């Protein structure tokens, strides 16, 4: 039997037999709590500071875009600084999910796909909008077309980075459904599939500047955000449960 096929009872036996393994889960608990801490900072950065949640309107003219940056240029700069300081938390949070996925009998490849998809997605889906908004707000004497370009690029990047996240979600769902160790419950896989559905719906923002499928629309943004919030909180709770249930001294396969 390979290490990836160990049941929870097998893991406990391994923990007793392996005297070289660490006897506590202090490292796991420290890394786990970075998960809610990072997403707490994420909320502060993107809601009151960058003002991209709820998103500004896509169907405004250059005057409206410039007015947006004039009104919020101070908080946008603070938001970018805070994001740059906390950005590494995304790697820790997503990496720890992948760590728990490697305990599954479905095999470690899904964990690598999840981690890779999330790593690719956070750059356009998180950092680029902050850089675009900061660049626009620093020099509002630029030509209106340039300011408008940064406005559109930032919001389309933030809401439209779809394929990389869909791939990560798919790997996460499949891994749960194939797993026999019950690291995460099956219902979390089905909830994750709804994440993929909302990403597919969001593709319409690339062609529609107004209405329910625009980047601030009820279908594209609000439905997707509601499902993401539910999914993220459920993932965090189940991650805590998996951490608590993991016997001290056991580790997934390298």
C-alpha positions in Angstrom: 0.0 0.0 0.0 1.4 3.4 -0.9 1.5 6.3 1.5 -1.3 8.1 -0.5 -3.6 5.2 0.2 -3.3 5.2 4.0 -6.6 5.4 5.8 -7.0 7.6 9.0 -6.4 4.4 11.1 -3.3 3.6 9.1 -2.1 7.2 9.6 -2.4 6.8 13.3 -0.4 3.5 13.2 2.2 5.2 11.1 2.5 8.0 13.6 3.2 5.6 16.4 5.7 3.6 14.4 7.6 6.6 13.0 9.5 7.9 15.9 11.4 10.4 13.7 8.2 12.2 12.7 7.3 15.4 14.7 4.9 14.7 17.6 2.8 17.9 17.4 0.8 19.7 14.7 2.0 23.1 15.6 3.3 23.8 12.1 0.0 22.7 10.6 -2.0 24.9 12.9 0.2 27.9 12.2 -0.1 27.5 8.5 -3.8 26.9 8.7 -4.5 30.2 10.5 -2.8 32.1 7.7 -5.8 31.0 5.6 -8.5 33.1 7.3 -5.9 35.9 8.0 -5.0 36.3 4.4 -8.6 36.3 3.2 -9.5 38.8 5.9 -6.8 41.1 4.5 -8.1 40.3 1.0 -11.5 41.7 2.0 -10.0 44.9 3.5 -7.9 45.5 0.4 -10.6 44.9 -2.3 -13.7 46.3 -0.6 -12.9 49.6 1.3 -9.5 50.4 -0.2 -9.4 49.5 -3.9 -13.2 49.7 -4.2 -13.5 46.9 -6.7 -16.0 45.0 -4.6 -18.7 46.0 -5.4 -17.2 46.9 -8.8 -17.3 50.3 -10.4 -19.5 50.6 -13.5 -18.1 49.5 -16.9 -20.5 51.7 -18.9 -19.1 55.1 -17.8 -17.2 57.5 -20.0 -13.7 58.8 -19.4 -14.9 61.5 -17.1 -16.5 58.9 -14.8 -13.4 56.8 -14.8 -11.2 59.8 -13.9 -13.7 60.9 -11.2 -13.5 57.4 -9.7 -9.7 57.6 -9.4 -9.8 61.2 -8.1 -12.2 60.2 -5.3 -10.3 57.1 -4.2 -6.6 57.7 -5.1 -5.4 57.6 -1.5 -7.2 54.4 -0.5 -6.1 52.8 -3.7 -2.4 53.4 -2.9 -2.8 52.2 0.6 -4.5 49.1 -0.7 -1.7 48.3 -3.1 0.9 48.6 -0.4 -1.1 46.3 1.9 -1.7 43.8 -0.8 2.0 43.7 -1.7 2.8 43.0 2.0 0.2 40.2 2.3 0.3 38.8 -1.2 2.4 35.8 -0.2 -0.4 34.6 2.0 -2.2 33.4 -1.2 0.7 30.9 -1.7 0.4 29.7 1.9 -3.4 29.3 1.8 -3.5 27.6 -1.5 -0.5 25.5 -0.7 -2.0 24.2 2.5 -5.1 23.1 0.6 -2.8 21.2 -1.8 -1.0 19.7 1.2 -4.3 18.3 2.5 -5.2 17.1 -1.0 -2.0 15.1 -1.1 -3.4 13.0 1.8 -6.2 11.8 -0.5 -6.1 8.4 -2.2 -6.9 10.2 -5.5 -3.2 10.9 -5.9 -1.0 14.0 -5.6 -1.3 15.1 -9.2 -4.6 16.9 -8.5 -3.0 18.8 -5.7 -0.3 20.0 -8.1 -2.9 21.0 -10.6 -4.9 22.9 -7.9 -1.8 24.7 -6.7 -0.6 25.5 -10.2 -4.0 26.9 -11.3 -4.3 29.1 -8.3 -0.7 30.3 -8.6 -1.4 31.4 -12.2 -4.7 32.9 -11.4 -3.7 35.2 -8.5 -1.4 37.3 -10.6 -4.1 38.6 -13.1 -6.9 38.0 -10.7 -5.5 39.9 -7.7 -2.3 41.8 -8.2 -2.9 43.3 -11.7 -6.0 45.3 -10.8 -4.2 46.9 -7.9 -1.2 47.9 -10.0 -3.5 49.2 -12.8 -5.6 51.3 -10.4 -2.5 52.6 -8.6 -0.9 53.6 -11.9 -4.0 55.4 -13.0 -4.5 57.3 -9.7 -0.9 58.4 -9.5 -1.0 60.5 -12.7 -4.5 61.7 -13.4 -3.1 64.2 -15.9 -2.5 61.4 -18.3 -4.6 61.3 -21.5 -8.2 60.1 -20.6 -7.8 57.1 -23.0 -4.8 55.9 -21.0 -6.7 56.2 -17.7 -9.7 54.4 -19.3 -7.4 51.7 -20.5 -6.0 51.0 -17.0 -9.6 51.1 -15.6 -10.8 48.5 -18.1 -7.7 46.4 -17.9 -7.8 46.2 -14.1 -11.5 45.3 -13.8 -11.5 42.8 -16.7 -8.4 41.1 -15.2 -9.9 41.0 -11.7 -13.3 39.6 -12.8 -12.3 37.8 -15.9 -9.4 35.5 -15.0 -11.5 32.4 -15.5 -9.7 29.4 -17.0 -7.0 29.0 -14.4 -9.4 29.1 -11.5 -11.8 26.7 -13.3 -9.0 24.2 -13.8 -8.0 24.4 -10.1 -11.6 24.0 -9.0 -12.1 21.0 -11.3 -9.0 19.3 -9.9 -10.2 20.0 -6.4 -13.7 18.6 -7.1 -12.4 15.4 -8.8 -9.9 14.8 -6.1 -12.6 14.9 -3.4 -14.9 12.6 -5.4 -12.2 10.0 -6.0 -10.8 10.1 -2.4 -11.4 7.2 -0.1 -9.8 8.8 3.0 -12.6 11.3 3.3 -10.3 14.3 3.8 -13.0 16.6 2.6 -16.8 15.7 2.3 -18.3 14.9 -1.1 -20.8 17.8 -0.9 -17.8 20.2 -1.0 -17.0 18.8 -4.4 -20.5 19.5 -5.7 -20.3 23.1 -4.3 -17.0 23.5 -6.1 -18.6 22.6 -9.4 -20.9 25.6 -8.9 -17.7 27.7 -8.8 -16.9 26.4 -12.2 -20.4 27.3 -13.5 -20.1 30.9 -12.3 -16.7 31.2 -14.0 -18.2 30.1 -17.3 -21.1 32.6 -16.9 -18.5 35.4 -16.3 -17.1 35.0 -19.8 -19.8 37.2 -21.1 -18.2 40.2 -19.4 -15.7 40.3 -22.2 -18.3 41.3 -24.7 -21.1 43.0 -22.7 -20.4 46.4 -21.1 -23.8 46.6 -19.4 -26.6 44.4 -18.0 -26.6 41.2 -15.9 -23.6 39.7 -17.6 -21.3 42.8 -17.4 -18.5 42.8 -14.9 -20.8 44.3 -12.3 -23.9 42.4 -13.3 -26.2 40.2 -11.2 -25.2 37.0 -13.0 -21.5 37.7 -13.7 -20.5 39.4 -10.4 -23.2 39.1 -7.7 -24.1 35.4 -8.2 -20.5 34.4 -8.6 -19.4 36.4 -5.5 -22.2 34.9 -3.3 -21.2 31.4 -4.3 -17.5 32.1 -3.9 -18.1 33.4 -0.4 -20.1 30.3 0.6 -17.6 28.0 -1.0 -14.6 29.8 0.6 -16.1 29.6 4.1 -17.0 26.0 3.7 -13.6 25.2 2.4 -12.0 26.9 5.4 -14.2 25.1 7.9 -13.5 21.7 6.2 -9.8 22.5 6.1 -9.9 23.1 9.9 -11.7 19.8 10.4 -9.1 18.0 8.2 -6.3 19.6 10.2 -7.9 18.6 13.6 -8.5 15.0 12.4 -5.0 14.5 11.0 -3.0 12.4 13.5 0.1 14.1 14.8 3.3 12.9 13.2 1.8 11.9 9.8 2.7 13.5 6.6 1.4 13.0 3.0 3.7 11.5 0.4 6.4 13.7 -1.0 
